[in-house]
Amino acid sequence: MSKTKLHKIIAVTPAGRKRYLEILSRYILSDDSIDEWHLWDNCREQSDREYIYRLSKENKKIYLIKEKNVDGTNRSVNKFYKYCMEEKAFYIKIDDDIVYLPTNFGMKLYSRAIQEKNKYTWWSPLVINNAICTYLLNALGIIKTKCALTAQASCPIGWGSPFFAGQLHKAFIKSVKSMKYNKWKLSKDYEIFLQRFSINTIGFFGDLCKKLGDKFCPADVDDEEYISATLPILTQKPGRLVCDIVVAHFSFYTQEHYLLKKTNILEEYKLLAGISTNSADDKQKSKIFHKFQKLIIYNVKYIMNEIFEFYLPQQSIKYKVNLNDDL
């Protein structure tokens, strides 16, 4: 552990899907400020499980953590928070489909968190393709769009539309390629309290997790809503959106099928991470079992999009997003 840190920095990822993890691994393993990477085995497909096992054997930074009776759903993730109780550690939970991280990300988020340790419960970077972050970017004029965004984690456009997500990603990728990444940063941070927030990337201290025990994230809750909204009520400390650190999240389930099958956005992120691409492999269809599993679990909108490839919003709204170059 670096002498400049008071805590070990541990990235944790509910794993996962190889198509995304091979991108995320490039960023985590090259970030010297991240001391360990814990992969929580929550795979649905055996091929993905074989990949994370192989990845863990290839790098000493990676620790594979297994639990019984996991099924690849969000509820299974709750079983793993008990492994985040090292008192001298700062944990950064990073979804497996985070496809862009800035250089030295671990230290950047930790540095902000340690300064504010007694004021906030958790810290999140500004996330590209996170509905509340998108609303903020639009409200402050960083992006320009005519879409009717709402300040809700389940915004029909910011969370539900694969077309909007595609345009947002294209605008971000274009800015990174043209060295305009800094234009996405905000000069002010924001508190999040009494509101659900998609915790695509979120940092917290191990001593808090140990102090609260099972109350940090009970087994029978939606971990995203509980950690983002309920946990700050228990601690009487809000969450913190750190807006000069920007990461990119590939998709919600409402967006994934379209983005994978109808766009080359994942390939673009692979190129940014220094990975050569094979689009035919990345656009392969999911297995029949997985499709029917989602058919049972998810809502009607997902069924229409994923199974029948029918996208109602396309008929009435043009999803255009541009970075505001006037700023």
Buried (B, 14 or more C-beta within 10 A) or exposed (E): EEEEBEBBBBBBBBBBBBBBBBBBBBBBBEBEBBBBBBBBBBBBBEEBBEBBBEBBEEEEBBBBBEBEEBEBEEBBBBBBBBBBBBEEBBBBBBBBBBBBBBEBBBBBBBBBBBEEBEEBBBBBBBBBBBBBBBBBBBEBEBBBBEBEBBBBBEBBBBBBBBBBBBBBBBBBBEBBEEEBBEBBEBEEBBEBBEBBBBBBBBBBBBBBBBEBEEEBBEEEBBBBBBBBBBBBEEBEBBBBBBBBBBBBBBBBBBBBBBBBBBBBBBBBBBBBBEBEBEEEEBBEEBEEEBBEBBEEEBEEBBBEBBEEEEBEBEEEBEBEBEBBEEE
